[in-house]
Amino acid sequence: MLYSVENSLIRSFEPCRTEWYPSYLLMAYENHRLSLVEKKFISWNDCAVSCQTWTNHSSEELVLKLSTYGDAFQTRSGHVLQGEYQIPHYSFDVAGAIAVSDPALYEEVRLQPGQSGTYIIAASFGISGQDDIPLLQARATAYTDGGWTADQIIEKQNEEYQEWFDNAPVFTSSDALLNKTWIYRWFLLRHNLSDPQYGNLTYPLFYEGRSHKKSKEPFSKGGWEFSKLINLSVPLHLMDARWHHEGRYSEGPLRNMAESPGEGGQFSCLTVDTVMHAFANFTCWAAYQLYLIHRNRDMVVEMLPAFKNQISEAIRVNGSGNDHLMIEYKHTRTGKEYQPSYWYFHNYPKNPKDKETYTHLKRVDRTVYHYLNTLAVANMCEIADDPEATIYHQMADGIKQDILEKMWDEETEFFYDLHYQTDQKAFVKNIVGFYPAWAKIIDDSYKGMIEHLMNEREFNSKCPFPSVSMDCPAYSKDGGWMGHFVKGRNGCVWDGPTWPYTNSIALDALAKESKRSGYQYDSFFGHSLREYAFLHFMKRDLNQPGLVEHYNSATGEPLSDEQEYNHSFFIDLMITHVAGFTVEADRIILDPLDIGLDFFALDRVKVAGTEYRITYKKPNVPSTVSDLEEGYRLYVDGKLVFYNQTLGRIEIPIQELETKKGVILS
């Protein structure tokens, strides 16, 4: 849709060599007639740049000519084309300017036999009427007229792209799989980072993905796609992105939702033009976790009314009236459509789309989100000196008690969804049954729950963890419903496939339970974390990164085709449970799980401007990390403040860290 360079000697560039770098793409082609090496990228300010080197190996002239999309570019000013893509069903049109390093490309360039030529083409795009043509022309010509070589342009792009990673923590260990997954996850956030600065999206945000879900037609009106703000995935983005040194990227989605609320003020899905529906989410809790890292009190004070409104709206829309549990009326709104408990009371009918066979439920996931959000608002009231903190703490306690007393089944040792009127349990072991452990509301009375996660007949599948236990009559490893693909071959059906979304939460729950129960699940956590990490690589090949929405829980086969899918968290698991670094309101907790690593180093972690480094090395093992000393260590602004010979737990008040003179020895 942008531009291409046509040539006179060949029609196809296949087979060719292609290499993917996060910051640019390389294509190299050669035969007896010609060779072409192209490096191309899209810059942060929306310039599509191509650096092309052509060589004529034939005995004929090689004729090259720039071709643009349809009739979009009708006007030429000097050596710059300008035009517009008109989009009737959006509130905006897209303006563009194309510049070339050799204006002859507009007519034709002739390379004689044996001759080579390098050409730079840059197309700059923006909102028509907002980004004016002179600005777009200046952006495009900065590449073509700046006097840079193609190699210099690529190097500049690499440097600009690297800025994101330079402001992120660094993790290195004895496990190559975890190391590469860590890097890929930071790329995933960068790849899906966007800043439209228009309409409902005036602040930065992270997309759930950049692939079209249904339609591949350019500027298509129909179909669902992930390149929007989706309030279900926002808190998952924040759990990882909060560790980035630039807090504005994580605050951006919160501000977008607060300034363009849905009905009743709910945080909702947004495009630049549209306020859409609201999914169940734990955004308030994620916002509080963000505060703990960046300590932006002004953001908390500013947004506290919007956060409070999420609690009141949850009660108004989903409250039951006779307890603190949340009712889900539309099975799609928890983001786990077709989870079998909704059809439990009608014995899993063949046609789940028949509304007569569907039962509203008091859902475990929506209620746990409500609990965490309420607890977060209570904590943020304390930060803002708001006197209603006590009210929200009491409310959170009430939600917690109802979850424990009503949703827990003593005999089967699991948490279940309930009939919305009778409170009868829907005896389906959904993956959300582990959420109370994630919320840290259980004690030893509920310790049998985590055993279900380890049971090879329930959740410990070959590709863990399935979205419903394998002993459920409606379980389907590849997502069909009772033998029928009710949403197509790759459709979202939460009755058995494995989802990175819930894997991240289940792993968080497992790690917290291991810490609470004397670290008895460390090994299983390590195994499950690595299986989760392998989902990030096609065919478990570390040279082929790629994460999709869901997987066959028996084989690990991808069930989706949307690469770089961004609806889960991983970085937070590595920091809080592998390195063991947790930040609370008044203290730092070091509490790592032993997953069998010989060494690791977590560098460049920043909390409120203070830099932390956490390292570990077993005695007498070689390390690829320079200057790595033995034992488990914490450094604050380069100074060693804690040392232990082995992995271990310690709590250090933040105030004590700021004034510490010596090293704590354990």
Buried (B, 14 or more C-beta within 10 A) or exposed (E): EBBEBEBBBEEEBEEBEEEEEBBBBBBBBBBEBBBBBBBBBBBEBBBBBBBBBBBBBBEEBBBBBBEBBEEBBEEEEEBBBBBBBEBEEBEBBBBBBBBBBBBBBBEEBEBEEEEEBBBBBBBBBBBBEEBEBEBBBBBBBBBBBEEBEBEEBBEBBBEBBEEBBEEBBBBBBBBEBBBBBBBBBBBBBBBBBBBBBBBBBBBBBBBBBBBBBEEEEEBEEEEEBBBBBBBBBBBBBBBBBBBBBBBBBBBBBBBBBBEBBBEBBBBBBBBBEBBBEBBBBBBBBBBBBBBBBBBBEEBBBBBBEBBBBBBEBBBEBBBBEEBBBBBBEEBEBBBBBBBBBBBBBEEBBEEBEEEEBBBBBBBBBBBBBBBBBBBBBBBBBBBBEBEBBEBBBEBBBBBBEBBBEBBBBEEBBBBBBBBBEEBEBBEBBBBBBBBBBBBBBBEEEBBEBBBBBBEEEBBBBBBBBBBBBBEBEBBBBBBBBBEEBBBEEBBBBBBBBBBBBBBBBBBBBBBBBBBBEEBEBBBBBBBBBBBBBBBBBBEEEBEEBBBBBBBBBBEBEBBBEBBBBBBBBBBBBBBBBBBBBBBEEEBBBBBBBBBEBBBBBBBBBBBEEBBBBBBBBBEEEEBEBEEBEBBBBBBBEEEBBBBBEEBBEBEBEBEBBEEBEEEBEE
